[in-house]
Amino acid sequence: MTSVCISLTWMLYRLLVAVRRSGMRAAILVLLLPTMILANYMAILDQIIFDHEAALFDFSYLLNPIEFAMFDWTYILDEAFTRYFILASWGALYLALAHSQELQRMMVHSRHLERVNRESELRALRYQLNPHFVFNALNSVSSLIIDRKNKKAEKLVDDLADYMRAVLTDGAEDMVAVEQEITQQVRYLEIERMRFPDRLHYFVNIDATANGWMIPALIIQPLIENAVKYGVSATDQPVNIIISAQKEGERLSISVANDGRVKRVAGLADDRATGTGTGLANIHDRLRALYGQNASLLLANNKDGMAIATIVLPDPSLIFQDI
């Protein structure tokens, strides 16, 4: 009888596996009608087996005609209900576990797709900076050529080629150390100094404990570009650009300051004011994609008459590794 019950339960399992692909409604229907038939069959078979005495492995009595009038139908109905409850409970448990497993697979697949989409978005945002930078750098080359400073223009082209080669090489990395990022930006400022030799002065103040902190590659590039564009290019007076980075508790603060003030532009929303164009919007989007609400970009004026853009980053462990 145990062997029969195991066999019938396996049949029910295979039936549920087959119909589950058609949806949960079909599987529930199987638990109602076919399972009820199996339960009654098992109860009748139980009555037949236990009402006969036979030697071990003697099943010949199963071939005899069935005398339904001799059955204890009250017992059979009670037994059928018990076995139906057991089969239906087991089937429901199987469906619940199978559905849960399927949901987990779907969630894993969804997380994988979201991670791929996020990586693609970050890569697109990062590469968006390259044409933006090249446009500004070529303007510098053009200015030198117009001023007939051919040797400086030639050197600028060589430096630009070296810079872009380094940027494209590092572009394969989503995250770089603060020290590596600052080195790249200093190289950029050296290129711009050829255009503004008397006006552009920069200073770097990096906390030694922050050098190894991993940050998004080229994350401060737009800040440096804006400091040159809105600070140095907009005046004929010497302009100081200060790059600093320091740890503040469990966070890293990177700021770029330049002489001048952050000006609000009429008609723009608060988060788009102060020249928050392609460059700063790029930073904002990258921070949101990587850290969610755990990172921020702040623009302000200090009492010394400098415009300051600050990026505040949380511990690298808070980067979205998975959703």
Number of C-alpha atoms within 10 A of each C-alpha: 11 8 8 12 16 11 12 18 18 12 13 21 16 12 15 22 15 12 16 18 10 10 9 15 11 15 20 17 13 19 22 13 11 13 21 19 14 20 27 21 16 21 23 20 16 18 17 16 15 10 11 10 9 12 8 6 6 9 11 9 13 12 7 8 7 11 8 10 7 8 14 11 15 9 13 20 15 13 19 23 16 15 21 22 15 13 22 20 13 16 21 16 12 15 19 13 12 14 14 12 12 12 12 12 12 12 13 14 12 13 15 14 12 14 16 12 12 16 15 12 15 20 16 13 17 19 15 14 19 16 10 14 17 13 11 15 20 15 13 21 24 15 14 19 15 11 10 11 13 13 11 15 22 14 14 23 17 13 16 20 12 12 17 18 12 12 18 12 10 17 18 10 12 15 17 18 16 22 18 16 22 20 13 20 19 16 15 20 20 18 22 21 18 17 22 19 12 12 17 21 17 16 13 14 11 17 13 11 10 19 17 12 18 19 22 20 21 24 23 24 22 20 24 24 21 21 25 22 13 17 27 24 16 12 12 11 13 14 23 20 23 19 24 17 24 19 19 12 9 9 17 22 18 22 22 24 27 27 21 21 18 21 12 14 13 9 8 12 11 11 13 15 16 18 17 20 13 14 22 22 17 20 25 19 15 22 23 14 16 19 20 14 10 15 20 17 17 11 17 14 17 12 6 9 13 21 22 23 23 20 21 19 25 20 16 16 8 13 16 13 10 9 10
